[in-house]
Amino acid sequence: MTAEPAAPKKPKVGPIQFLNQVRAETRKITWPSRKETWITSVMVLIMVVLASLFFWIVDLVLGLGAAQLIQIGR
């Protein structure tokens, strides 16, 4: 049984260097426009409505099926 080599350790950075790195990374972020946010929100709302309708119909069908099975068993 051979031991796997240890992963190389990352050098520790000081708080100032860490904050500089965080600031550099936040500059790379591209925020969505107001229009993109609106379109995405409407799409999510539509998908929620469609999913809720689907599950409501499935629940209704399964409920009616269960009621029919109970009626047959009487």
The first five atom37 places (N, CA, C, CB, O) and aatype in JSON, in Angstrom:
{
  "aatype": [12, 16, 0, 6, 14, 0, 0, 14, 11, 11, 14, 11, 19, 7, 14, 9, 5, 13, 10, 2, 5, 19, 1, 0, 6, 16, 1, 11, 9, 16, 17, 14, 15, 1, 11, 6, 16, 17, 9, 16, 15, 19, 12, 19, 10, 9, 12, 19, 19, 10, 0, 15, 10, 13, 13, 17, 9, 19, 3, 10, 19, 10, 7, 10, 7, 0, 0, 5, 10, 9, 5, 9, 7, 1],
  "atom_mask": [
    [1, 1, 1, 1, 1],
    [1, 1, 1, 1, 1],
    [1, 1, 1, 1, 1],
    [1, 1, 1, 1, 1],
    [1, 1, 1, 1, 1],
    [1, 1, 1, 1, 1],
    [1, 1, 1, 1, 1],
    [1, 1, 1, 1, 1],
    [1, 1, 1, 1, 1],
    [1, 1, 1, 1, 1],
    [1, 1, 1, 1, 1],
    [1, 1, 1, 1, 1],
    [1, 1, 1, 1, 1],
    [1, 1, 1, 0, 1],
    [1, 1, 1, 1, 1],
    [1, 1, 1, 1, 1],
    [1, 1, 1, 1, 1],
    [1, 1, 1, 1, 1],
    [1, 1, 1, 1, 1],
    [1, 1, 1, 1, 1],
    [1, 1, 1, 1, 1],
    [1, 1, 1, 1, 1],
    [1, 1, 1, 1, 1],
    [1, 1, 1, 1, 1],
    [1, 1, 1, 1, 1],
    [1, 1, 1, 1, 1],
    [1, 1, 1, 1, 1],
    [1, 1, 1, 1, 1],
    [1, 1, 1, 1, 1],
    [1, 1, 1, 1, 1],
    [1, 1, 1, 1, 1],
    [1, 1, 1, 1, 1],
    [1, 1, 1, 1, 1],
    [1, 1, 1, 1, 1],
    [1, 1, 1, 1, 1],
    [1, 1, 1, 1, 1],
    [1, 1, 1, 1, 1],
    [1, 1, 1, 1, 1],
    [1, 1, 1, 1, 1],
    [1, 1, 1, 1, 1],
    [1, 1, 1, 1, 1],
    [1, 1, 1, 1, 1],
    [1, 1, 1, 1, 1],
    [1, 1, 1, 1, 1],
    [1, 1, 1, 1, 1],
    [1, 1, 1, 1, 1],
    [1, 1, 1, 1, 1],
    [1, 1, 1, 1, 1],
    [1, 1, 1, 1, 1],
    [1, 1, 1, 1, 1],
    [1, 1, 1, 1, 1],
    [1, 1, 1, 1, 1],
    [1, 1, 1, 1, 1],
    [1, 1, 1, 1, 1],
    [1, 1, 1, 1, 1],
    [1, 1, 1, 1, 1],
    [1, 1, 1, 1, 1],
    [1, 1, 1, 1, 1],
    [1, 1, 1, 1, 1],
    [1, 1, 1, 1, 1],
    [1, 1, 1, 1, 1],
    [1, 1, 1, 1, 1],
    [1, 1, 1, 0, 1],
    [1, 1, 1, 1, 1],
    [1, 1, 1, 0, 1],
    [1, 1, 1, 1, 1],
    [1, 1, 1, 1, 1],
    [1, 1, 1, 1, 1],
    [1, 1, 1, 1, 1],
    [1, 1, 1, 1, 1],
    [1, 1, 1, 1, 1],
    [1, 1, 1, 1, 1],
    [1, 1, 1, 0, 1],
    [1, 1, 1, 1, 1]
  ],
  "atom_positions": [
    [[0.85, -1.17, 0.0], [0.0, 0.0, 0.0], [0.9, 1.24, 0.0], [-0.97, -0.01, 1.23], [1.72, 1.42, 0.9]],
    [[0.74, 2.08, -1.02], [1.56, 3.28, -1.09], [0.72, 4.49, -0.74], [2.18, 3.44, -2.5], [-0.47, 4.57, -1.06]],
    [[1.35, 5.41, -0.09], [0.66, 6.64, 0.29], [0.68, 7.6, -0.89], [1.32, 7.29, 1.55], [1.67, 7.71, -1.61]],
    [[-0.45, 8.29, -1.07], [-0.53, 9.28, -2.13], [0.25, 10.52, -1.71], [-2.01, 9.64, -2.46], [0.26, 10.88, -0.54]],
    [[0.9, 11.17, -2.68], [1.63, 12.39, -2.31], [0.66, 13.48, -1.88], [2.49, 12.88, -3.5], [-0.42, 13.63, -2.44]],
    [[1.08, 14.24, -0.89], [0.23, 15.31, -0.38], [0.13, 16.43, -1.42], [0.78, 15.86, 0.96], [1.09, 16.71, -2.14]],
    [[-1.03, 17.05, -1.47], [-1.23, 18.17, -2.39], [-0.36, 19.34, -1.93], [-2.74, 18.59, -2.45], [-0.18, 19.56, -0.73]],
    [[0.18, 20.08, -2.89], [1.02, 21.22, -2.48], [0.19, 22.25, -1.71], [1.68, 21.88, -3.73], [-0.94, 22.56, -2.08]],
    [[0.78, 22.76, -0.66], [0.07, 23.74, 0.17], [0.09, 25.1, -0.5], [0.7, 23.83, 1.59], [1.09, 25.51, -1.1]],
    [[-1.04, 25.79, -0.4], [-1.13, 27.13, -0.96], [-0.47, 28.1, 0.01], [-2.61, 27.53, -1.25], [-0.61, 27.96, 1.22]],
    [[0.23, 29.08, -0.53], [0.84, 30.06, 0.38], [-0.24, 30.91, 1.04], [1.83, 30.96, -0.39], [-1.23, 31.29, 0.42]],
    [[-0.03, 31.21, 2.3], [-0.98, 32.04, 3.03], [-0.82, 33.49, 2.58], [-0.76, 31.91, 4.57], [0.28, 33.96, 2.3]],
    [[-1.94, 34.18, 2.52], [-1.91, 35.59, 2.14], [-2.39, 36.42, 3.32], [-2.78, 35.86, 0.87], [-3.19, 35.95, 4.14]],
    [[-1.92, 37.62, 3.4], [-2.33, 38.52, 4.47], [-3.69, 39.12, 4.18], [0.0, 0.0, 0.0], [-4.21, 39.01, 3.07]],
    [[-4.27, 39.77, 5.18], [-5.61, 40.35, 5.01], [-5.68, 41.41, 3.92], [-6.08, 40.94, 6.3], [-6.68, 41.5, 3.2]],
    [[-4.65, 42.22, 3.78], [-4.66, 43.28, 2.76], [-4.63, 42.65, 1.37], [-3.45, 44.24, 2.96], [-5.38, 43.06, 0.48]],
    [[-3.76, 41.67, 1.18], [-3.67, 41.0, -0.12], [-4.98, 40.27, -0.42], [-2.48, 40.02, -0.15], [-5.44, 40.25, -1.56]],
    [[-5.58, 39.66, 0.6], [-6.86, 38.97, 0.42], [-7.94, 39.95, -0.03], [-7.3, 38.27, 1.73], [-8.67, 39.66, -0.98]],
    [[-8.03, 41.11, 0.62], [-9.03, 42.1, 0.23], [-8.78, 42.62, -1.18], [-9.02, 43.26, 1.23], [-9.73, 42.89, -1.92]],
    [[-7.52, 42.77, -1.56], [-7.2, 43.19, -2.93], [-7.65, 42.14, -3.94], [-5.68, 43.45, -3.07], [-8.17, 42.47, -5.01]],
    [[-7.46, 40.86, -3.59], [-7.9, 39.78, -4.48], [-9.43, 39.76, -4.59], [-7.39, 38.42, -3.97], [-9.98, 39.57, -5.67]],
    [[-10.1, 39.97, -3.46], [-11.57, 40.01, -3.48], [-12.05, 41.17, -4.34], [-12.14, 40.14, -2.04], [-12.96, 41.0, -5.15]],
    [[-11.45, 42.32, -4.19], [-11.83, 43.49, -4.99], [-11.6, 43.22, -6.47], [-11.04, 44.74, -4.53], [-12.42, 43.61, -7.3]],
    [[-10.49, 42.57, -6.81], [-10.2, 42.26, -8.22], [-11.23, 41.28, -8.78], [-8.78, 41.67, -8.35], [-11.66, 41.42, -9.93]],
    [[-11.64, 40.31, -7.98], [-12.64, 39.34, -8.44], [-14.01, 39.99, -8.61], [-12.74, 38.16, -7.47], [-14.74, 39.67, -9.55]],
    [[-14.37, 40.9, -7.7], [-15.68, 41.55, -7.81], [-15.74, 42.47, -9.03], [-15.98, 42.35, -6.54], [-16.83, 42.72, -9.55]],
    [[-14.61, 42.97, -9.48], [-14.61, 43.79, -10.7], [-14.93, 42.96, -11.94], [-13.26, 44.48, -10.88], [-15.38, 43.5, -12.95]],
    [[-14.7, 41.63, -11.86], [-14.96, 40.75, -13.0], [-16.43, 40.39, -13.15], [-14.13, 39.48, -12.87], [-16.84, 39.85, -14.18]],
    [[-17.25, 40.67, -12.13], [-18.66, 40.3, -12.15], [-19.39, 41.13, -13.19], [-19.3, 40.47, -10.76], [-19.23, 42.35, -13.25]],
    [[-20.2, 40.46, -14.01], [-21.07, 41.18, -14.94], [-22.5, 41.02, -14.44], [-20.91, 40.65, -16.41], [-23.05, 39.92, -14.47]],
    [[-23.09, 42.1, -13.99], [-24.43, 42.08, -13.44], [-25.44, 42.11, -14.57], [-24.64, 43.25, -12.48], [-25.21, 42.76, -15.58]],
    [[-26.58, 41.42, -14.41], [-27.6, 41.45, -15.46], [-28.25, 42.82, -15.52], [-28.66, 40.36, -15.23], [-28.33, 43.55, -14.53]],
    [[-28.72, 43.15, -16.72], [-29.41, 44.43, -16.88], [-30.81, 44.33, -16.28], [-29.49, 44.84, -18.39], [-31.26, 43.24, -15.91]],
    [[-31.48, 45.46, -16.17], [-32.86, 45.48, -15.64], [-33.77, 44.65, -16.54], [-33.39, 46.94, -15.54], [-34.65, 43.94, -16.05]],
    [[-33.56, 44.73, -17.86], [-34.39, 43.97, -18.8], [-34.16, 42.47, -18.63], [-34.08, 44.4, -20.25], [-35.11, 41.69, -18.6]],
    [[-32.89, 42.05, -18.51], [-32.59, 40.63, -18.31], [-33.2, 40.11, -17.01], [-31.07, 40.39, -18.31], [-33.71, 38.99, -16.96]],
    [[-33.13, 40.91, -15.96], [-33.71, 40.52, -14.67], [-35.22, 40.38, -14.79], [-33.35, 41.53, -13.58], [-35.79, 39.43, -14.26]],
    [[-35.87, 41.31, -15.48], [-37.33, 41.26, -15.66], [-37.73, 40.02, -16.46], [-37.83, 42.54, -16.38], [-38.65, 39.31, -16.07]],
    [[-37.04, 39.75, -17.56], [-37.36, 38.6, -18.4], [-37.17, 37.3, -17.62], [-36.49, 38.58, -19.67], [-38.01, 36.41, -17.68]],
    [[-36.08, 37.19, -16.89], [-35.82, 35.99, -16.1], [-36.89, 35.81, -15.03], [-34.43, 36.06, -15.46], [-37.34, 34.69, -14.8]],
    [[-37.29, 36.89, -14.37], [-38.33, 36.8, -13.34], [-39.66, 36.34, -13.92], [-38.5, 38.15, -12.65], [-40.35, 35.53, -13.32]],
    [[-40.01, 36.87, -15.1], [-41.27, 36.46, -15.74], [-41.19, 34.99, -16.15], [-41.56, 37.35, -16.98], [-42.17, 34.26, -16.0]],
    [[-40.05, 34.54, -16.65], [-39.89, 33.14, -17.03], [-40.03, 32.23, -15.81], [-38.52, 32.92, -17.69], [-40.67, 31.18, -15.9]],
    [[-39.46, 32.62, -14.69], [-39.58, 31.83, -13.47], [-41.04, 31.78, -13.03], [-38.69, 32.41, -12.34], [-41.53, 30.71, -12.65]],
    [[-41.73, 32.9, -13.07], [-43.14, 32.93, -12.69], [-43.98, 32.02, -13.58], [-43.68, 34.37, -12.75], [-44.84, 31.29, -13.08]],
    [[-43.73, 32.05, -14.87], [-44.46, 31.19, -15.81], [-44.19, 29.72, -15.49], [-44.07, 31.5, -17.27], [-45.12, 28.91, -15.48]],
    [[-42.94, 29.36, -15.23], [-42.6, 27.97, -14.92], [-43.23, 27.53, -13.6], [-41.08, 27.79, -14.87], [-43.64, 26.37, -13.48]],
    [[-43.31, 28.41, -12.63], [-43.95, 28.07, -11.35], [-45.44, 27.81, -11.57], [-43.75, 29.2, -10.31], [-45.99, 26.85, -11.02]],
    [[-46.09, 28.65, -12.37], [-47.51, 28.46, -12.65], [-47.72, 27.14, -13.39], [-48.07, 29.64, -13.48], [-48.63, 26.38, -13.05]],
    [[-46.9, 26.86, -14.41], [-47.04, 25.62, -15.16], [-46.8, 24.4, -14.27], [-46.07, 25.6, -16.33], [-47.54, 23.42, -14.36]],
    [[-45.79, 24.45, -13.42], [-45.5, 23.33, -12.53], [-46.64, 23.13, -11.54], [-44.18, 23.56, -11.78], [-47.02, 21.99, -11.27]],
    [[-47.18, 24.21, -11.0], [-48.29, 24.07, -10.04], [-49.53, 23.52, -10.72], [-48.6, 25.43, -9.38], [-50.24, 22.7, -10.13]],
    [[-49.81, 23.93, -11.95], [-50.95, 23.37, -12.7], [-50.74, 21.88, -12.97], [-51.14, 24.12, -14.03], [-51.67, 21.09, -12.82]],
    [[-49.54, 21.51, -13.36], [-49.23, 20.11, -13.61], [-49.46, 19.26, -12.36], [-47.78, 19.95, -14.1], [-50.13, 18.24, -12.42]],
    [[-48.91, 19.7, -11.23], [-49.06, 18.91, -10.0], [-50.5, 18.92, -9.5], [-48.13, 19.44, -8.92], [-50.95, 17.94, -8.9]],
    [[-51.23, 19.99, -9.73], [-52.64, 20.03, -9.35], [-53.44, 19.01, -10.16], [-53.23, 21.45, -9.55], [-54.28, 18.29, -9.62]],
    [[-53.16, 18.95, -11.47], [-53.85, 17.99, -12.32], [-53.49, 16.56, -11.93], [-53.52, 18.24, -13.81], [-54.37, 15.7, -11.84]],
    [[-52.21, 16.29, -11.69], [-51.79, 14.95, -11.27], [-52.46, 14.58, -9.95], [-50.26, 14.88, -11.14], [-52.93, 13.46, -9.79]],
    [[-52.5, 15.51, -9.01], [-53.16, 15.25, -7.73], [-54.64, 14.96, -7.92], [-52.97, 16.45, -6.78], [-55.19, 14.06, -7.3]],
    [[-55.28, 15.73, -8.79], [-56.7, 15.53, -9.06], [-56.95, 14.14, -9.67], [-57.22, 16.62, -10.01], [-57.85, 13.43, -9.23]],
    [[-56.16, 13.77, -10.66], [-56.32, 12.47, -11.31], [-56.07, 11.33, -10.32], [-55.37, 12.35, -12.52], [-56.83, 10.37, -10.28]],
    [[-55.01, 11.44, -9.54], [-54.72, 10.38, -8.56], [-55.8, 10.31, -7.5], [-53.35, 10.62, -7.9], [-56.16, 9.21, -7.05]],
    [[-56.33, 11.44, -7.09], [-57.42, 11.46, -6.11], [-58.67, 10.8, -6.65], [0.0, 0.0, 0.0], [-59.32, 10.02, -5.96]],
    [[-59.01, 11.12, -7.91], [-60.18, 10.49, -8.53], [-59.95, 8.99, -8.71], [-60.48, 11.14, -9.89], [-60.87, 8.2, -8.51]],
    [[-58.75, 8.61, -9.08], [-58.43, 7.18, -9.22], [-58.55, 6.45, -7.9], [0.0, 0.0, 0.0], [-59.09, 5.35, -7.84]],
    [[-58.04, 7.06, -6.82], [-58.16, 6.45, -5.5], [-59.61, 6.34, -5.08], [-57.37, 7.26, -4.46], [-60.01, 5.33, -4.49]],
    [[-60.41, 7.35, -5.37], [-61.83, 7.3, -5.02], [-62.54, 6.19, -5.78], [-62.5, 8.66, -5.32], [-63.41, 5.51, -5.23]],
    [[-62.16, 6.01, -7.05], [-62.75, 4.92, -7.85], [-62.38, 3.57, -7.28], [-62.28, 5.02, -9.32], [-63.21, 2.66, -7.22]],
    [[-61.12, 3.42, -6.85], [-60.69, 2.15, -6.25], [-61.45, 1.87, -4.96], [-59.17, 2.16, -5.98], [-61.81, 0.72, -4.68]],
    [[-61.69, 2.89, -4.18], [-62.44, 2.72, -2.93], [-63.87, 2.33, -3.23], [-62.4, 4.01, -2.09], [-64.45, 1.48, -2.54]],
    [[-64.47, 2.94, -4.28], [-65.83, 2.6, -4.67], [-65.93, 1.14, -5.14], [-66.32, 3.55, -5.78], [-66.91, 0.46, -4.86]],
    [[-64.92, 0.68, -5.85], [-64.91, -0.71, -6.35], [-64.83, -1.68, -5.17], [-63.72, -0.94, -7.33], [-65.44, -2.74, -5.19]],
    [[-64.06, -1.3, -4.13], [-63.85, -2.18, -2.99], [-65.06, -2.3, -2.08], [0.0, 0.0, 0.0], [-65.09, -3.2, -1.24]],
    [[-66.06, -1.45, -2.21], [-67.23, -1.5, -1.33], [-68.15, -2.57, -1.71], [-67.95, -0.22, -1.33], [-69.18, -2.75, -1.07]]
  ]
}
